Amino acid sequence: MPKRESVYDLYGPTSLLNLERSIAEGKIPTAAELAAVLEANFEKPLPQWFLAMVVAGLRGDLKKKRGRPKDGALSEIRFAIAKAKYPRYLAWLRKREGSSGLEGWLAVRGKDWWTGPPHERAARIVTERWLRQMSWRAFLNRLSS
């Protein structure tokens, strides 16, 4: 009786189907990824496209595109959310500065994001919550461009 394939077998990191889909999206596999797929599927007959990819990898012909990779859709969505939240935090902090000051309550006084003028604090709060990979200065630079 043939073994039934699971979802992990079809879409896991060592799946030929998953590798073929990522190549179609333009992602070039590393030598380690090719080795893992080859090791996981050595008992099956391997397709020609995969063997050609392994040969190209062994010859050193697989080259990634130069430069920084483009941001994915999820990071763009997170930036859009942060961009929408920033004016709200800024307005709240400016209002608070005028009414009761920006010293803050004990829970936030020691936090690194609760320092500086209101626009910096708003940017720090947004990046702490939504854009952990980005500094607050990079967020403000991207926001102003």
N, C-alpha and C positions, 0 to 999 in steps of 0.2 A: 504494500500500500504506500503510495507516495506521501512524503511529508507535506503537511499543510503549511503554507507560508503565513507568517503573522504580519501585522502592520509594521512592526519593527524590521522584519526581514525586507519589506518592500521600501521603507522610507528611512531606515537607519543610516548611520554614517558610513557603513560598509556595503550599502546596497548599490548594485549596478544601476538600478532605475533612478535612484537619488543622484548618483554621480552623473548620469546622462542628463538629467534635468538641470543640474547646476552648471554643467558645461554649456547647455543650450542657453542658459541665462548669461553666459559670458564669464563665468568664474573658472579660472584655470586651477586645476588641482595641484597640490604640492606632491613631492616625491613620497612623503610620509602617508598622505591620503591614498595615493595609488597603491602603495605597498599594503596598507590596511585592507583595501578593497580586494586586492589580489589574494592576500592571505585568507580572507574570509570566504572567497568564492573559488578557491583552487580546485575543488572537486567537481564543479560545474563546467560545461563548455563555455568558454569566454567569447563574447562577440568581437567581431573584427575591429570595431571602433575603439574598444577598450584596449586591445592588443596594440593598435597603432598609437594610442595615447601612452601606453607603457614604454614602447620603443622610443617615442619622441622624448619622454621623460628621462630615459636612460642616456640618450644622446645629448641631453641638455638643451633641446629645442623648445621646451615649454617655458615661455617667458610671460611674466605678468605685466600688465600695463604699468607704465611708470606713473608716479605721482600719487597723490592722496586719493583713496577711494571715495566715491561719491556717497553722500549720506543716504541712508535708506529711508523708506517711507515712514517708518516708526519714529525715527529721529526728527524728521520734518514735522510730524504731527506733534511731538513733544515740544519742539521749538514754537510752533504756532500756539499751543496752550500756554507756554511760558510768556510769549509775547502778549497774549490776551490778559494774563494775570498781572503782569508787571504794572500797568497803569493803576489797577485797583490797589495793589500794595503801596504804590507810591502815594496815591491820594490819601490812603489811610495813615501812612507814616507822616505825611505833611500836616494832616489834621491833628494827629496825636502830638506832633512837635509843638504846635501852637497852643494846644490845650493843656497838656500835662507833661510835656517833655519827652525825650527819647531815652531816658535812663532805663526804663523797662522794669518789669517785675523780676523777682529773684530767679525764676526758672530760666529766663533768657539772658540775663546779664553776663553770664560766663560764655555764652555761645559765640563762635567766631563770626557768624552771620549777623550778629546784633551789634555791629560797630560801624562807624562812619556816618556820613550824612544820609538823608532819606533815600536819595536815588541809589546810592551804593547798597544800602540795607535792602531795598526792594529787589535789586538785582541779585544780591546774595541769597535772599529768601527763595526767589524763583529758581535759581540754579541749584540750590540745595534740594529743592523738592522735585524739579522736573528735568534738569540738565546736569546731572552729576559729572558728566565727562567734560563739561565746559566750565571755564572760570567765569566769574561774574564780570570781569573786564571784557572777556571775549564776547559774552552775551551782549553787553552794552555796545560794543563795537559793531557787532552784526546787526543789532537793532537799529543803530543810527545809519547804517549803510543802505 
